[in-house]
Amino acid sequence: MIFVTLGKTHPLLKQVRVQRRSKTMHKIYLPFLSLLLCSWSLSAQIQPKSIQIVRDSFGVPHIFAKTDAEVAYGLAWAHCEDDFETVQTCFLASKGLLGRVMGKDGAAIDFVVQLIRARELVDSLYSKQISPEYNRLLEGYAAGFNAFARAHPREVRHKALIPITPRDMAVYGVLQLFVFTGGDGAIQSILGNKVPMAAMPKADGSNAYAFNSRKTKDGQTYLAINSHQPWEGIVAWYEAHLCSEEGLNILGALFPGAPHILSGVNEYLGWAHTVNNPDKLDIYELEINPNNRLQYRYDGKWLPLEERRIKLRLKVAGIPIAVHKKAWYSVHGPVLKNKKGMFAIRSTGMFDIRALEEWFRMNKARNFTEFYAALNMGAIPGFNVVYADRYDTIFYLSNAKLPVRNAGFDWKHTLPGNTSRALWTEFQPIKNLPQILNPKSGYLFNSNNTPFNASAAADNIPQSRIDPTMGYETWENNRSERFMELIAPLDKIDYHDFKRIKYDQQLPAKLSYAVQFDSLFGLDSKKYPDAAPVLDIVKAWDRRSEITNTSATVFMVMAKYVVIKYKIPDIYTFKKLTVPEIIDAAEYTRKYMMRQFGRMDVPLGDYQKLVRGKLELPLSGAPDNIAAIYSMDYKKGKVKGVVGDCYIELARFTPEGAIIESVNVYGASSRPGSPHYADQAPLFVSFKTKPMTLKRSEVFAKAERVYHPE
């Protein structure tokens, strides 16, 4: 995500003019009357005493109110109680304040918000695109956030943050949509002089499964929601149950700053998301006038580049400074300059601000017809959708906001910016995207693999039916290959099989990592005595990753070394290892194991840990398992999980509704002093879940605490 990738290096902050701010500029003025009037206008229709926040035994908030807007108010309050710091980060970004709080890391994000003119886009489209109903919901959330901030002023990270407005929330949505379409990677590739940049699968991945009565022994419909996300930060899942008297009753997960569920289950249906990777963004090389560097050729004419100066404010070593950076704009979109020339970015996430409203319509859908109508808004720029409902319907869509492109260009690479023939202005309708409804096989799946393999072979979408300019991915990975191995021998499945598949820790018979270790398996270890202990262990490895597995530890140490030494962004970036490289990695691994642990047979659970505060638990799982775990350095030669399996929601749909169980990797709260800071971690590491319900009577019967926001 942008908060990670742009936070590492900042080429966009190089060679810019820096000036010291005066004491007068350093002060931030918040007129009291303006704050009071804005806060009143947002909360005039909200009665906090009519909102009930019900905390269950795991601290998960169940929020009940008469209206959707009041529920959103309660959600904002509850989420701020649990993670106010992270929720603030979202809106600091939308208001251009991250540099003042986070320094250079934050300024990089402030730059992107201004570069893509997110605020201007929202101001121009808000009254046209956002419905009055959804505006009321956003007002409710903003009022709840502002009320919490006023009640806890010492926790506010910057005074200019308050108050937030619905438009601030929409600006943050535009930023995230730009990132989801690959915008952060495009900026880095241009500024890093690496255009063109090949598209590769993401490292973290996700899984989604749906089965209906054609495949289940009990005739019920099953849905597995299992995205693999960072465990902390602005894209870590937060679980909540939202219920209003206006038809909202849903349990699921959302990111900080979202005013409702993004993936979950209501009384009638549910859906899971996984990341997909069709071509949602294009980069254009501009032909610059040799006699005027502020002109570019377009359809035989020299057009002027619009030039702007972006002003960033940040703190460096506690000193407030102002940073100036030039930005340019062509008919294609924002323009960046590097050693090779000037390049424009055109992202499908820069033309619509309704994505959150589309998710809200999905929240309230009562059947497949209503759900598909929500998808037809076409505002969410990406993500696979795997859907199931109580009426035995299952559905798969590789959703994306994709342009209608001219077939005469190679859209996988940098495009010529000198012709209107390469400039798209319209978007594909949802009906043209890869999708499957109620396959004869009775099952659907996606693990970030190609949309042309989402069910049994006879039910899959032929690639030839899809416009090739959409650029859909064609690869498989270890998780998709392993799912196919698991499902192939099963004529029908029961719920035990369903959970066994979801928690599987076996890699497929043939590894499908883009970093290829193939040459290792044909080596004669006797020829390499220093590397032999590692070669023999990995060659004999059963490809499993339980906490007791010692060979998995050796493989993961070796893979980590390869990624670091060869500066591979992740182990899904293609590299075929040579024999000398394999031997070098094996020799390093042997030395590492002996130096850190004094032996080679270290159980994975002794090497890989789940760490939360003072809690440290053995952690199973390997990169690209179905139950995947991605780790980073911890201490004493060990690693700790940071990305992968996190929020899991499993549902069985019956004619009467949904039976739900869930677990989150840590707990409901990110506050170290909370009893719910890590209380779900023991469940998570042992593949257990907690029962959840959408029924009001059951929620109140088991409530640990019931209260009102202020």
N, C-alpha and C positions, 0 to 999 in steps of 0.2 A: 504494500500500500504506500501511498505517497508519503506518509509520515515516517516510514522506514527508509524507502529508497532515496528520497530527496534529502534525508537527514544525514547521509554518510559523507558526501562530498558536495561542494557547492560551487561548480563552475559558473553558475549564474551570478555569483556574488564577487567574482574576480574582476579586476580592472574596472571597478566602478568608483565614482566619486563619493567620498565619505566626509561628512562634516559633523562637528560637535554641536549638539543642541544646546541652546541657551537655557538658563534656569527657567525662563518664562515658558519656553517650548516644552520643557520637561514636565511641567504641571499639566494635569488633566482636569478639566472643569466639567462638572456634571450639574447643570442647573437643577435645583431641587424641584421646581415647579414642573419642568418638562418630564422628569422621571415620574413624578406623582401622577400627572395626567396620562402618560403613556401606560403606566401600570394599571390605572383605573379603567382605561378603555379596553384593555385586554381581559380584565378579570371581572368586569361589571356583571356579566351574565353567569359567573361561576360562584356557586355557594359551597365552599370547602366542607362545611358541616354536612352536606348531603352526599359527600364522597366517602366511601369506606375502603380503607386499605386493610386487607386481611393477610397477615403473615402466617404461613404454615410452619410446620416444625423444622423445615429447612430454610426458612426465611424468604421463600419465594413470595412475591407480592401478588395477591389476587385483588383486583381493583373493581369495585362495583359503584355504579352511579346511574343516574337517570339518563344522561345524554352522553354521546360520544366525546364531546368536548370536555365534559367533566371527568370522564375516564382518562383522557389525555392529560389533564391537569394532575390527576392522581398518579399517573405513570411517571410524569416528570418529577414529581415530588419523591416518589419511591426510589426512582433510579438515582436521583441526587443524594438521597440518604445513603445509598449503597456505593456510589462512585461519582461524587460531585466533581472531582478533579478531572476525570476523563470526559464527562459530559461537557464541562466547560471548554475543554480543548477543541471540541467540534465547533463551538460558536465563536471562540477566539479566532479560529481559522476564517470563519465566514465574515468576521468584522475586521480582518486584517491586523489582529493584535498579537499573533503568535510570536512575531519577532521581539516584541516588547517583553514577552514572558520567557521564551525559550532561546532567545539569541539567534544565531545563524541558522540553526535547524528550523526554527519557526519562521524566520524571514524567507526561507526558500519556499515555504508553503504560501506565505502572504504574496510572494511574487507570482506564483501560479494563479492564485485567485484573481489578481489584477490582470495578468497576461491573457487569460481566457475571457476577461470582462464579465465575470460571473454576476456581479451586482447589476451591471447594465442589462444583461439578459433577463434577470429576474424582474427588474423594474419595467422592462418593455413587455413582458409576457404575463406577469402575475394576474392582472385583472382579466386578461383574455383567457388564460388557460386554467386557473385554479377556480373550482366551483365554490359557491358560497358555503355549501355544506362542509367542504374540506377546509376552507379558510377558518370556519368556526373551530374545527378540531385543532388546527395549528395555533389559533389564538389561545385555546385552552391549554395546550402544552406550554406555550411561551409564558402564559400567566403562572402556571405551576412552577416553572423554572425560576421566574423572577421572584415569586413569593418565597421560594426556598433560599434564594440568594439574599433577599432582604432579611430573612430570619437568621442567616448564618454569614454575616458580613466578613468575618475574619477568614473564612474559607474562600472568598472570592479572589481569583488570581490576578485580576486587573479591574479597577473600578470602572473603566470605560466599557466593559463587557455588558453591564446592566443598564437598561433593560434589553433583552433580545425581543425580536419581533418575528412574526411568521415569515417575513421576507428574509431575515437572517437565516432562518431554518432552510429556506429554499436555496439560498446561496450555498450553504454547506452541501445541500443535495447536488447542486450543479458540480461542485468540486469533486465529490465522490464519483459521480457519473463519468466525469472526464477521466478520472483515474481508472475506473472499471473498463473504459474503452481502450486503455493502454496509453493514455496521455502522459503519465509520468515517465514511462519508458521512452516515449517519443522525444520528450524534452531532453532526457539524459543522453539519448543516442545522438541528437543533434549537437548539444553542447559538448559532448565527449568526442566529437568528430568520428562517430561510428555509424553514420547513415550509409547504406540501409542496414537495418537490424532484423535478423530473422526472428519470426515468432516461434516460441517454444512453449511446451506445457508449463504451467505453474508448479512450483515445488510443493505447495501444501496440499492441494487436491481436495476432493470431497467424494462422498458416495450418496446415492439415492436409489431406493428400491421400492417398487410397488407390485403387489400380487393380487389378483382377484380370484373369484370362485373357480375359474378354469384351472387354477394351479394350487389352491389351498384345500386341504382335506376337510376343514370345518366349514367351508363355504364363505368364510369371512374375507374381507379385503384388508391387506396389510400395507402399511407405509413405514418406511425407515427414513428419517431425517438425520443426516449424518455428514454435515459439512466439516471440513478441516480448516480451522482458522487459528490465528494467534490466540494465545491464552490470556493475554492482557492487552490493553490499549483500545484504540478507537474502532477496531474491527473484531473485538472479542464479544461473544454472545452474552446477552443478558436475558434471563428467562422471566416471563410475566404471564399472567392470566388477566384478560381484559373483558369486562362484561358490562353492557349498558342496556337500557330499556329501549334502545333504538335498533336492536338487532345485532349488536356486537357481542360475541361470546367465543373467545379464542384463546388458546394456550400455545405459546411458542417462544421464539427468540427474536431479539432485535439488537441492533448496534446502538451504542451511545448516540443520543441526539435524534433517534428515530421516534416518532410519536405513536407507533403501533407495531404490531408483529410483522416481521419480514418473512418468516418461514414458520409454519405451525399447523395446528389442527383446530377446527371449530366443530360444532355439533353435527355438521353435515359432511365435511370434507377436510382435506389437508394437502399440503404441498411441500416439497423439498426443493432446494436449489443446489446446483453445483456450478462451478465456473466453466464457461465455454470460451472458445477462442476463434470465432469467425473474424473476418476482417472488418473491424468497426472503426478504423482510423486510417487515414492516408497522409503521407508526407509528400510535399511537392517541392521540387527544386526550381527556384526562380531564376530566370534569365535577366540579369541586372544590366542596365544600360552602362556601357563602359564610360560614357561621358557624364553620367548622372547616377550616382550610387543609390539615389532614392527613387529610381524608376525601374519598373520591371516590364518585360514584354508580355503582352496578353492579346491574343488574336490579332497580331500584326501591329499593335499599337504599344507605345510606352505609357504605362499607367503609373501614377504616383503612389508610392508607399505611404500609408498614414504612419506618422511617427509620433510616439508618445513617450513621456518620461514617467517611469514607475518609481514612486518614492516609497521606500521601506523604512520603518523605524524599528530599531532593535537595540538590545543591550549587549555589549561585549565587555567582559570583565567588570560588569556592574556599571559601565559608562554608557549613557544613552547616546546613540549616534543615528544619523540619517544616511541612508544608502540610496543612490540614484542609479537606475538602470534603464537604458533605452529599450523600447519595444516597438515593433512595426507590425502593420496589418496589410494584407492583400485581400483580394476577393475570396481567397481560399480560407483565410483565418489568420491567427497570430503567426508572426514570422520571427524566427530566431537566426542568428548568424554564427557561423563557425569558420574554421580555416578553409573549408571547401567552398563556402558560399553562403547563400541565404535560403532557408527552407521554411515552408509554411505547413502548418498542422491543421487538418480538418477532421474533427471527431464527431461521431454521431451523437455524442453526449452533450453537444453544444447548441442544440436546437430545440430542446424541450425541457420543461421544468415540472412535468406531471408524474414523474416516476413514483414518488411517494404516494400520490393519490391513487395510482394504479394498484399499488400494494394494498392500500386501504380498501379498495373495491374487492380485492381478492379476499381480504379479511372477512368481509361481510357477505360473500357469495354463499348461496344456499344449495347450489347444484352446479353441474358442469356447464350448463348454458350460461349462467350468470358469471361463473369463473372465466369462461372463454371470452365473454363480453368484456370483462375487465382487461384481459390480455390484449384484446383488440384495440385498446387505447394506444398500444405501441410506444409507450414512453420509457419503459425499462430497457436500457441499452444492451443488456446481455443476460446471461445465466440460463442454464438448462432448468426446466421445470419438470418434476416428476410428481404426478397428482394421483390421488385416490379418494373415493367417497363411499358413503354408506349405501349407495345404489349400485355397487359393484362396478363402478366405472374406474378405469385407470387410463392415464394419459401421459404422453411424453412430448415435450416441445423443446427444441434447441432455440430458445428465444433470443432475439437480438433486434436492435434497431439498425437495419442494414440499408445502405444506399442502393438505388437503382443505378447501376454503372454501365458505361459503354464497354462493350466486349472487346474493343480494339486496343486495349491497354493491358499491360502486365501489372495487375493491381497488387501483386505480392511484393513489389519493389517500389523504390522512389519514382514518383510520377513527374512528367513534365508540367511545369506551371505556366507554360506559355500558350495554352490552348483551352478554350471553354469546353472542348470535347471531353476533357479529363475531369471536369468539375461537375459533381453530382449535386442535385437539389431536391430529389424526391426519395422516398423510402419504400422498401418492400412491404407489402401487407403481410400480416401474420400468417395468412393462409399459404403463403409461398415458402414458409420456413419448414425445416424438417420436423415432422410430428407423427405420432402414432396414437390412435385411439382404440382401446380394447382389442389388443392383439389376440389371435387364436391361442398363442402360447400361454397366455394368462399372466405374463410378467413383463416388467419394464425396468431398465436400470440405466444409470450413468455414473461413471467414475472419472469424469473429465476426459473421457475417450471420445472417439469420433461419434457423431450423431447417427452415423450409418451402421452402427452396431449398438442397438438399444433394446433388442429382444431376441427371440429365436431367429435364425437365418431367414426363414420364410416370411417373417413379419417385418423385417427391416426395410428402411427406405433406400431404394437404389440411389446411389450418388448421382447417377445420370439425370435424375429428376430435378435436381437442385441447381440453380443458376451458379456456375462456377465462380462468377465474380464475387459471390458472397464469402468465398475463402474459408469454408468450414474445414476444421481439422480432420485429418484422416488417420491419426495415430491411435494405437492402443497403449496401455501401460500395465504394470504389474497387477493393479487392482481390477481392471477390467478382464484381464486374462485369467486371473484367479477366480473371479465371479463365474466366468464361463465354465471353468473346471468344476466348480462346486454345483452349479445348476444342472449341468449336462446329465448326470445319472438320476436325477430326481423327477419322477413322473408327477408327483404331488408333494407338497410340503406342508408340514404343520408349523405351529408357532415356534416350537423348539428349533426346527431347521432354520426358520427365518432369523432367529437370534444367533444361531451358530454361524450363519453366513456373515451377519453384520460384525461379529466379533472375531472373525477368522484371522489367524496370525501366521498363515502359511504363504510364502511367496510362490508364484507359479513354477512349474517344472523348468521352464526356460525363462531366465531373468529378462525383463524388458526395460531395464534402465537405459537411458540414452548414453550414460557413461558405461561403455562396454568392457566387461571383465572377461569376455569370452576366451581370450588367449590364455587366461590363467588355468582353465580346466583341462587344457591339453598339455600342460607342462610336466616334464619329468622332474619331480622335486629332488631326486638324488643328484641332479646336476647343479643344484643351488643349495648347498648345505645351510647357509645362513638364513635363507628364506624358507627352507623346507618346513619348519614347524607351522608357519602360517599357511603355506600353500596346501599342506596336507589337511589342515583343519577346515579351510574354506572349501576345498574340493569335496570333503566328506560331509559338509553342513547339510542338514535336512531342510534348510530354508525356513525354519520356524523361528519365532522370536518371543517365546515365553520367558519369564524372569529367570527360569532355571537353565536356559540354553546358553552354553558357554561359547559355542561357535559363532553365534550371532554377535557377541561382543567383539570377537576378533574381526569379523567382516565389517562391522560398523566403524571400528578404529581405522581400519585400512581405507574404507571409503571416505571417511572424514579427511584423512591425510591427502588423498588424491584431489579432493575438491579444493583444499586450501593451497596445495603446492602448485596446481595448474590454474589457479584463480578462476575456477569454474563457479558461476553464480549459484548453481544447484546441481544435484546429481541427475537432473533431467536434461541438462545441456549436453549436446552430443560431443562425445570424445571417445575414440577407440584407443584403448591403452595398448602400447607396444609391450613386447616381452621385457625389455630393460625397465620400463616404467612399472610393470607389475612386480618385478623382482625388487626394485627400489622400495615400493610401497610395502611389500611383504617384510623386507628387512627392517624398515622403520617400525612396522607394527610389532614385530617380535621384540625390538628394543624397548618400545613404549610399554608393552605389557609387562616386561620384566622389571623395568625401572619403576613403574607406578604400582604394580601389584605383586611383583616377585614370582609370578606364575602365568601360564597361558590359559588355564581353565577357570576363568572368572565368570560366574553367572551374570547374565545380562542385568538382572535386578541389582547386582552389586555395582555395576558400572553406570547404569542409567536410572535416574531418579525423578520422581515428581517432587518438587520443592515448592513449598508455600509457607513463608515465614519460617518458623522453627520446625515445621512438619517436613519430614523427608521419608518418602515411601519408595520401595522398589517399583520400577516402571517397565512394563513389557512393551513390545512393538518396535517396528523398524520403519524406515522411510519406504513409502509406497506399499506397505501392508494394507489390507482393507481396513484394519484397525491401526492406522498409521500414526507414527510418532516421529517428530523431527526435533533434534536436541542441539544444545550448545554447551560450551565449556561450563563446568560448575566448579569443582575443587578436588584436589588430590587425585587428578587423573580421571575424575568422573564427569559425566555430562548430565544435564537436566532437560526435561521436555519443555518446549516453548510453543510448538505448533503441532497441529494434527487433530486427532480425535478430541472433541471438546464437548459441545452441547449435542446430546443425542436424544431424540424423541422418537419413540416407537408407538404406533397406533394400530389397533384392530377396529375396523368399522363393522358394526352390527346394524341391523334394521333400526335399533333403538338409539344408536349413536356411537360414540368412540370410546374405546378403552385405551387409556394412555399411560405410558410410563416414560420417565426421562431421567437424565442425569447431566450435570455440568461438571467440568473438570475440577474446579475448585469449590465454588459455592456461590451464594446469591450476593455476597457483599465483597467489595474490594477494600474495605476498611480493616486493617490488621486487628483492631480490637473487637471486631464483631465475632460472635459465636458461629456465624455463617461464612467466615472468611475461607475456611477450608473443610467444612464439614461434609461435603460431598466427595472429597478426594478419596477416602477409603472405599466408597462405592465404586468410583470411577476406575481405580486400579484393579479392582476385583471383578470387573464386568457386571456390576449390579446396577439396578436402577431404583427409583422411588416411584410409587404409584401416584398419579395425578388425576384430577377430575375437573370437568367443566360444570358440575352440578353445584349450584349455590348452597344447597342444604348440606352437602358433604363438606364443602369448603369451610363453612361456619362451624360445623360439628367438630372439626379437627383443628380449628384455629388456635394458634399460640398467642396471637395478639390481634385486636381489631381497634383501629383508630382513624381519625380524620387528619388530612393535611391541614396546614394553617392557611 
